[in-house]
Amino acid sequence: MNQSANSPAALIEQRLFSAFKIRDYLYLWLGMLGSAFAMNMQLVAQGWLVYEMTSSPIQLTWVTLSFMLPQVFFSLIGGVLADRIRKKPLIGWSPMVNGIATIYLTAVIFSGAVTFWHFIAIGVLNGTLMALSIPARTALIPEIVGESRIFNAMAFNTAAWNLSRILGPALAGFMIAQIADGDTTSTYGVGWVYVVITALYFFSGSSVLLITHSGEPTQPAKNSALQDTLEGLRYVINSPIVGGLILLSILPFLFGLSINTLLPAFNTDVLLAGPDTLGLLMTGMGIGAIVGSLVLAKLSGLRRKGRWLIATNLLWGLSVALFGLTETFLWAFLMISFMGFVSAINMSMNRSLVQLQVDQHMRGRIMSIDLMSHGLMPIGVLPIGYIAEHVSVAAALVTSGGILILTTVIAALALPAVRRIDTGYTQR
């Protein structure tokens, strides 16, 4: 189908920053940026301290699981809430609660009494709040910007997360290395990182509370919460496109994000480097990702998106495997930057396509199912973590990337409806 100059896709392609013309989206984006900075700084700080405390890749894996598993148990509840109550309070108060919890953890870290279980407990809380609020945040975006700007807005939403990867990890690594005066085993530097994280969580909540659009549900609740949940599940199962897109988003979360868990161990055991280098590697991923987000924001009218989605899945797996084979910082930096580039395009495109396939009154539930499926990450992370523990970190990453490539090929062959997606605006 040919696109006219007035079609939504053509309009987005011409206006790179069109979503930011909407005031409420700017506040929502700033809130996302604050939370993303906090989470990425937290990832470096807790990863470094936990590995210093335990010297165990599998312990790093369990810290990651404490954050991911609540997504399996609470995401569907978050989706039902997003479709039944006002979205703004749910989105705004979640980072506030995270900020309060982080104040407590900061005090424990400064006291020197912090243990592995403190990070597990805070991880469970962070994951639960994310599961309850992210479906509402994602479903609110098309309400604010309209369907014609979905690809643009979702691309910049991803860019907010990836901009935080550029500055957040580098700042956290620098603070740990410099404030502790070279003693990277000290909890003092990590404690000050958590002071900054606390401030960022409160900034995030304050920004969201400035939004004027309340996110009222478009339809009154007629069924029970359980019936609403089952309706969403049936919709995904019966839709070849929506179900296929969610499946293609699960695979990278199972086998493409293992690098996030194992990167501190790879940095220490393979590159023999410190926290500043760990921060630079995560910054490299962020640089690639923000470039990828900007590319998608500009090319929102790209044709044959289904095929591009599958291709970026394959390239994601290839980059993980090649990263596992690197032994120098330069090649590791280049490969992780490329991984960030293709992963940003993949995730933004997938989520935007899903949004365009469902009606507004069901978006919260569908996005919660998407988020819940990402909580299946332990199925991939645990065996990969086992390989890292008993063979090597490099072998684990090569295995993870190879499995992602293989499973993507199988899924692509089984999903002709996804392969046929063109611009994404006419599939509903």
C-alpha positions in Angstrom: 0.0 0.0 0.0 1.4 3.4 -1.0 1.7 6.1 1.6 0.2 9.6 1.0 2.0 12.7 2.2 -0.7 13.1 4.9 -0.6 9.6 6.2 0.4 9.2 9.9 3.7 7.4 9.0 4.7 10.1 6.5 4.0 12.8 9.1 6.1 11.1 11.8 9.0 10.6 9.4 9.1 14.4 8.7 8.9 15.5 12.3 11.6 13.9 14.4 10.6 15.5 17.7 6.9 15.6 17.1 6.0 13.9 20.4 7.7 16.6 22.5 5.3 19.2 21.1 2.8 17.7 23.6 3.5 19.1 27.1 2.2 16.0 29.0 4.4 13.7 27.0 7.4 15.9 27.9 6.6 15.5 31.7 6.0 11.7 31.2 9.4 11.4 29.3 11.2 13.3 32.1 9.8 11.0 34.6 10.9 8.0 32.6 14.4 9.6 32.3 14.7 10.1 36.0 13.6 6.5 36.8 15.9 5.1 34.1 18.9 7.0 35.4 18.2 5.7 38.9 17.8 2.1 37.7 20.9 2.1 35.6 23.1 3.6 38.3 21.6 1.1 40.7 22.5 -1.7 38.3 26.2 -0.7 38.3 26.4 0.0 42.0 24.6 -3.2 43.2 26.3 -5.3 40.6 29.8 -4.1 41.6 29.1 -4.4 45.4 27.4 -7.8 45.2 30.3 -9.3 43.1 32.8 -7.8 45.5 30.9 -9.4 48.4 30.3 -12.8 46.8 32.7 -13.3 43.8 29.9 -15.3 42.3 28.1 -14.9 38.9 25.2 -17.0 40.2 24.7 -14.6 43.1 24.6 -11.8 40.5 22.0 -13.8 38.7 19.8 -14.1 41.8 19.9 -10.4 42.4 18.6 -10.0 38.8 15.9 -12.6 39.4 14.7 -10.7 42.5 13.8 -7.8 40.2 12.5 -9.9 37.3 10.3 -12.5 39.0 7.7 -10.0 40.4 7.0 -9.1 36.8 5.6 -12.6 36.3 3.4 -12.5 39.4 2.2 -8.9 39.4 2.2 -7.6 35.8 -1.3 -8.9 35.1 -2.6 -7.0 38.1 -0.8 -3.9 36.8 -2.5 -4.3 33.5 -6.0 -4.6 35.0 -5.3 -1.6 37.2 -4.2 0.4 34.1 -7.5 -0.3 32.4 -9.8 0.2 35.4 -8.4 3.2 37.4 -6.7 6.5 36.7 -3.2 5.9 35.4 -1.5 9.1 36.5 -1.4 8.4 40.3 -0.2 4.8 39.7 2.7 6.0 37.5 3.6 9.0 39.8 3.6 7.4 43.2 5.6 4.2 42.2 9.0 6.0 42.0 8.1 7.9 45.2 7.9 4.6 47.0 11.1 3.4 45.4 12.7 6.6 46.7 11.6 5.9 50.2 13.0 2.3 50.1 16.3 3.6 48.6 16.7 6.0 51.6 16.6 2.9 53.8 19.1 1.0 51.7 21.4 4.0 51.6 21.5 4.1 55.4 22.3 0.4 55.6 25.1 0.7 53.0 26.7 3.6 54.9 26.5 1.7 58.1 28.5 -1.1 56.6 25.9 -3.7 57.6 24.6 -4.3 54.1 24.2 -7.9 53.0 23.3 -9.8 49.9 19.7 -10.2 51.2 19.2 -6.4 51.3 19.7 -6.2 47.6 17.3 -9.1 47.1 14.6 -7.4 49.2 15.0 -4.1 47.4 15.0 -5.9 44.0 11.7 -7.5 44.8 10.2 -4.2 45.8 11.5 -2.5 42.6 10.3 -5.3 40.4 6.8 -5.3 42.0 6.4 -1.5 41.6 7.6 -1.7 38.0 5.1 -4.5 37.3 2.2 -2.5 38.7 3.1 0.8 37.0 4.8 0.1 33.6 1.5 -1.2 31.9 -0.2 2.1 32.9 2.8 4.2 31.7 3.0 2.5 28.4 -0.8 2.6 27.8 -0.9 6.3 28.7 1.5 7.2 25.8 -0.9 6.8 22.9 -3.7 8.5 24.9 -1.4 11.6 25.2 0.2 11.6 21.8 -2.3 9.9 19.6 -1.7 6.9 17.3 0.0 8.9 14.6 2.9 9.6 16.9 3.2 6.2 18.6 6.5 5.2 16.9 8.0 8.6 17.6 6.9 8.6 21.2 7.9 5.0 21.9 11.3 5.6 20.2 12.0 8.5 22.5 10.7 6.6 25.5 13.4 4.0 24.7 15.9 6.8 24.1 15.2 8.1 27.7 16.2 4.7 29.0 19.2 4.5 26.8 20.3 8.1 27.5 20.5 7.0 31.1 22.9 4.2 29.9 25.3 6.7 28.6 25.6 8.9 31.7 24.2 6.8 34.5 26.6 3.9 34.6 29.6 6.2 33.9 28.6 8.4 36.8 28.1 5.5 39.1 31.4 3.9 38.2 33.3 7.2 38.6 31.7 7.8 42.0 32.5 4.4 43.3 36.2 4.6 42.1 36.8 8.3 43.1 34.8 8.9 46.3 36.2 5.7 48.0 39.7 7.0 47.1 40.7 3.9 45.2 39.3 1.4 47.7 36.7 -0.2 45.4 35.8 -2.8 48.1 34.5 0.1 50.3 30.8 0.6 50.7 31.3 4.4 51.1 31.4 5.1 47.3 28.4 2.9 46.7 26.5 4.7 49.4 26.9 8.0 47.7 25.7 6.5 44.5 22.5 5.5 46.3 22.1 9.1 47.6 21.9 10.2 43.9 19.6 7.3 43.1 17.2 8.4 45.8 17.0 12.0 44.5 16.4 10.7 40.9 13.4 8.6 42.1 11.8 11.6 43.7 12.4 13.7 40.7 10.8 11.1 38.5 7.6 11.0 40.7 7.4 14.8 40.8 7.6 15.1 37.0 4.8 12.6 36.4 2.5 14.3 38.9 2.7 17.5 36.8 0.9 15.8 33.9 -2.6 17.2 33.4 -4.0 14.1 31.6 -5.3 11.8 34.3 -5.5 8.7 32.2 -9.1 7.9 33.1 -10.3 4.5 31.9 -12.2 4.7 28.6 -14.8 2.2 29.5 -16.3 1.5 32.9 -15.4 -1.9 34.5 -18.2 -4.3 33.7 -16.5 -7.6 34.6 -14.5 -8.8 37.5 -10.7 -8.3 37.5 -10.2 -12.0 36.7 -12.5 -11.8 33.7 -10.7 -8.8 32.4 -7.4 -10.6 32.8 -8.7 -13.7 30.9 -10.1 -11.4 28.2 -6.6 -10.0 27.6 -5.0 -13.4 27.6 -7.6 -14.7 25.1 -6.9 -11.7 22.9 -3.2 -12.4 22.7 -3.7 -16.1 22.1 -6.2 -15.6 19.3 -4.3 -12.8 17.5 -1.5 -14.2 15.3 0.1 -10.7 15.1 -0.1 -9.6 18.7 0.8 -13.1 20.0 3.7 -13.4 17.5 5.1 -10.0 18.4 5.0 -10.8 22.1 6.8 -14.1 21.4 9.5 -12.3 19.4 9.9 -9.9 22.3 10.3 -12.8 24.8 13.2 -14.4 23.0 15.7 -11.5 23.5 14.7 -11.2 27.1 15.4 -14.9 27.6 18.8 -15.0 25.8 19.7 -11.5 24.7 19.8 -9.7 28.1 22.1 -12.3 29.8 24.8 -9.8 29.2 23.2 -7.3 31.6 23.5 -9.9 34.4 27.0 -11.2 33.5 28.7 -8.0 32.5 30.2 -7.3 36.0 31.7 -10.8 36.0 32.9 -10.4 32.3 34.5 -7.1 33.2 36.3 -8.6 36.2 37.3 -12.1 35.0 37.9 -11.5 31.2 38.9 -7.8 30.9 40.5 -7.7 34.4 39.1 -4.2 34.8 37.5 -2.1 37.5 34.2 -0.2 38.1 35.1 2.7 35.8 35.5 0.3 32.9 32.3 -1.5 33.8 30.6 1.9 33.6 32.2 2.7 30.2 31.0 -0.7 28.8 27.4 0.1 29.8 27.8 3.6 28.4 28.8 2.0 25.1 25.6 0.0 25.1 23.7 3.2 25.8 25.4 5.2 23.0 24.4 2.5 20.5 20.9 2.3 21.9 20.2 6.0 21.8 21.4 6.1 18.2 19.1 3.2 17.4 16.2 5.0 19.1 16.8 8.2 17.1 17.0 6.2 13.8 13.6 4.5 14.5 12.1 7.9 15.5 13.1 9.3 12.2 12.1 6.3 10.1 8.8 5.5 11.7 7.3 5.1 8.3 9.7 2.3 7.4 8.2 -0.4 5.3 8.4 -4.2 6.0 8.7 -3.7 9.7 8.0 -7.4 10.4 11.1 -8.4 8.5 13.2 -5.7 10.1 12.0 -6.9 13.5 13.1 -10.4 12.8 16.4 -9.2 11.4 17.2 -7.1 14.5 16.4 -10.2 16.7 19.0 -12.2 14.7 21.6 -9.4 14.9 21.0 -9.1 18.6 21.9 -12.7 19.1 25.0 -12.4 16.9 26.3 -9.4 18.8 25.9 -11.3 22.2 27.8 -14.3 20.9 30.6 -12.1 19.4 30.9 -10.1 22.6 31.5 -13.3 24.5 34.5 -14.0 22.2 36.2 -10.6 22.8 39.2 -10.3 25.0 40.1 -6.6 24.8 38.2 -3.5 25.9 38.1 -1.9 22.5 36.4 -4.8 20.7 34.1 -5.3 23.7 33.1 -1.6 23.6 32.4 -1.7 19.9 30.4 -4.9 20.1 28.3 -3.9 23.1 27.6 -0.5 21.3 26.3 -2.4 18.2 24.2 -4.6 20.5 22.7 -1.5 22.1 21.9 -0.1 18.6 20.0 -3.2 17.3 18.3 -3.9 20.7 16.9 -0.4 20.9 15.4 -0.6 17.4 14.0 -4.0 18.1 12.3 -3.2 21.4 10.9 0.2 20.3 9.5 -1.2 17.1 8.0 -4.3 18.7 6.2 -2.4 21.5 4.9 0.3 19.0 3.5 -2.4 16.7 1.8 -4.1 19.6 0.2 -0.8 20.7 -1.2 -0.2 17.2 -3.0 -3.6 17.1 -5.2 -3.2 20.2 -8.0 -0.9 21.3 -7.3 1.8 23.9 -9.5 0.1 26.6 -7.4 -3.0 26.4 -3.9 -1.6 26.1 -3.0 -1.8 29.8 -3.8 -5.5 29.9 -2.0 -6.3 26.7 1.1 -4.4 27.7 1.0 -6.2 31.1 1.1 -9.5 29.3 4.0 -8.3 27.3 5.8 -7.2 30.5 4.9 -10.4 32.3 6.4 -12.4 29.5 9.7 -10.6 30.0 9.6 -11.9 33.6 10.3 -15.3 32.1 13.9 -14.1 31.8 14.9 -16.6 34.6 14.3 -19.5 32.3 17.1 -18.3 30.2 19.3 -16.5 32.8 19.6 -19.4 35.2 21.1 -22.0 32.8 23.3 -19.3 31.3 24.4 -18.3 34.8 25.2 -21.9 35.5 27.4 -22.1 32.5 29.2 -19.0 33.6 29.7 -20.4 37.0 31.0 -23.8 36.0 32.6 -23.2 32.5 33.3 -19.5 31.8 31.5 -16.2 31.3 32.6 -16.2 27.7 31.1 -19.6 27.0 27.8 -18.6 28.6 27.5 -15.5 26.4 28.3 -17.4 23.2 25.7 -20.0 24.1 23.1 -17.4 24.9 23.6 -15.5 21.6 23.5 -18.8 19.6 20.3 -19.9 21.2 18.7 -16.5 20.5 19.6 -16.8 16.8 18.3 -20.4 16.6 15.0 -19.7 18.3 14.4 -16.5 16.3 14.8 -18.5 13.0 12.3 -21.1 14.2 9.8 -18.4 15.4 10.1 -16.4 12.2 9.3 -19.5 10.1 6.2 -20.2 12.3 4.9 -16.6 12.2 3.9 -15.6 8.6 1.5 -12.9 9.9 4.4 -11.1 11.6 6.6 -11.4 8.6 3.9 -9.7 6.5 3.7 -6.6 8.7 4.4 -3.5 6.6 4.1 0.0 8.3 2.1 -1.4 11.2 -0.8 1.1 10.8 -3.1 -1.1 8.7 -2.8 -4.5 10.4 -5.6 -4.1 13.0 
